[in-house]
Amino acid sequence: MKSLQMQSCVHSEGTIECALFEVDIPTPGDNEVMVKIEASPINPSDLGLMFGAADVDSIRASERNGHPSIVLDVPAPAMRAMATRIGEWLPVGNEACGTVVEAGASPEAQALLGKRVALFGGEMYSDYRTVSIFQVIPLLDSTTPEEGASCFVNPMTALGFVETMKMEGHKAIVHTAAASNLGQMLNRICLNDGIPLVNVVRSEEQVALLKGQGAEHVVNSSADDFNEQLSTALNATGATLAFDAIGGGRLGNAILMAMEAAAVERMTEWSRYGSNEYKQLYIYGALDLAPTTLNRGYGFSWGIGGWLLTPFMMKAGREVVERMQARVVAELTTTFASSYSDRISLADSVTPSAGAKYGVRRTGQKALITF
């Protein structure tokens, strides 16, 4: 079986290219299925592989193997960080929705034949994809490709945040870039489950958006009184766990500072070492590619690290992951509903006009590739 597939490559002259290739799709093994892809979203994590730190304003048309492609310039500092990718063509696309058209010999694989499924594991910007049966989630018969396309990365990440909170003994969450599709899902989960949530956004329009969806604590990082807003929300919720999609700059530092200030207010006696309440900041995105700046004014009981979905699932175990997946399927059109600003074909996805639009990482901008 032949299939068109999007791949990305960093070139030594300081550019990155996204192009379409005709590839062979393997026949399914005993515990595998072949899926006809019907829809696949372009998530920020996909853009990281497609464009890296390239200058989106430099996007231009090119051609490779008789198919259109797009080329972008990569700044010199970013080229040094991407040196190991030079000359390597990497397939793109973290998740998708489609219909199983061929199945392996095992009863579990055969049971999926003809079913609409969500699937994950990379290489999804392709007409067809062969994957393990453990990489698919069977969907309800009524689920459309658009509804099922984003039922892995954002929903499982949002649920993963909540599971991390429980596993590590926290009682509330702080989330940045909270007006995103993921942020709105997390807000709905926390409202349904009674979990205090502090939503950090960057405009009054985003404050109004989340308030309109029932959010109690929404703070605007661009407001003059942001630190006061944040302190008030952290005092009210007692949040000591944050998930930061921004990455660069001082926002993570401001959150840790406000957490410590709230914790100090709860102390019954003074300590030169600050509070004993453990404060954890996880960076899971890179909307700001600048260095992360920390002033370390939050005592000695704190941590900062990275958070990714796949390592979390490995740590959480199969029982937890299956419970999370079952909830996603059951609440796919409510709690975990996604919205898209644009719908484009695979061929259109490698045109400058489309790339310049979906390549801008901002709230409300999310494209869906349809097949």
DATA-V462185 format. One record per backbone hydrogen bond with DSSP energy under -1.0 kcal/mol. NH is the residue of the N-H (numbers start at 0). CO is the residue of the C=O. If there is no record, write none. Layout:
BEGIN
NH/CO + NH/CO
END
This chain:
BEGIN
2/22 + 4/20 + 5/124 + 6/18 + 7/89 + 8/16 + 10/14 + 13/10 + 15/71 + 16/8 + 17/69 + 18/6 + 20/4 + 22/2 + 24/0 + 31/28 + 32/130 + 33/101 + 34/128 + 35/98 + 36/126 + 37/96 + 38/96 + 39/368 + 41/366 + 46/42 + 47/43 + 49/45 + 50/46 + 51/46 + 53/50 + 54/72 + 57/54 + 58/55 + 59/70 + 61/68 + 63/66 + 66/63 + 68/61 + 69/17 + 70/59 + 71/15 + 73/13 + 78/74 + 79/75 + 80/76 + 81/77 + 84/81 + 85/82 + 86/9 + 87/84 + 89/7 + 91/5 + 95/118 + 96/38 + 97/116 + 98/35 + 99/114 + 100/33 + 101/33 + 103/31 + 105/29 + 109/105 + 110/106 + 111/108 + 112/109 + 113/99 + 114/111 + 116/97 + 117/136 + 118/95 + 119/134 + 120/93 + 121/93 + 123/92 + 124/91 + 125/123 + 126/3 + 128/34 + 130/32 + 132/30 + 134/131 + 136/117 + 138/115 + 142/139 + 147/143 + 148/144 + 150/147 + 155/151 + 156/152 + 157/153 + 158/154 + 159/155 + 160/156 + 161/157 + 162/158 + 163/159 + 164/160 + 165/161 + 166/162 + 167/163 + 169/164 + 172/195 + 173/240 + 174/197 + 175/242 + 177/199 + 179/176 + 183/179 + 184/180 + 185/181 + 186/182 + 187/183 + 188/184 + 189/185 + 190/186 + 191/187 + 192/188 + 194/189 + 197/172 + 198/216 + 199/174 + 200/218 + 206/202 + 207/203 + 208/204 + 209/205 + 210/206 + 211/207 + 213/210 + 214/209 + 218/198 + 220/200 + 222/219 + 225/222 + 228/224 + 229/225 + 230/226 + 231/227 + 232/228 + 233/229 + 234/230 + 235/231 + 236/232 + 237/233 + 241/279 + 242/173 + 243/281 + 247/245 + 247/287 + 248/290 + 253/249 + 254/250 + 255/251 + 256/252 + 257/253 + 258/254 + 259/255 + 260/256 + 261/257 + 262/258 + 263/259 + 264/260 + 266/263 + 273/270 + 278/300 + 279/239 + 280/302 + 281/241 + 282/304 + 283/243 + 284/243 + 286/244 + 287/245 + 292/248 + 299/272 + 302/278 + 304/280 + 306/282 + 311/307 + 312/308 + 313/309 + 314/310 + 315/311 + 316/312 + 320/316 + 321/317 + 322/318 + 323/319 + 324/320 + 325/321 + 326/322 + 327/323 + 328/324 + 329/325 + 330/326 + 333/330 + 335/330 + 336/333 + 340/365 + 341/365 + 343/367 + 348/344 + 349/346 + 350/347 + 354/350 + 355/351 + 357/353 + 358/354 + 359/356 + 361/359 + 364/361 + 367/341 + 368/39 + 369/343 + 370/37
END
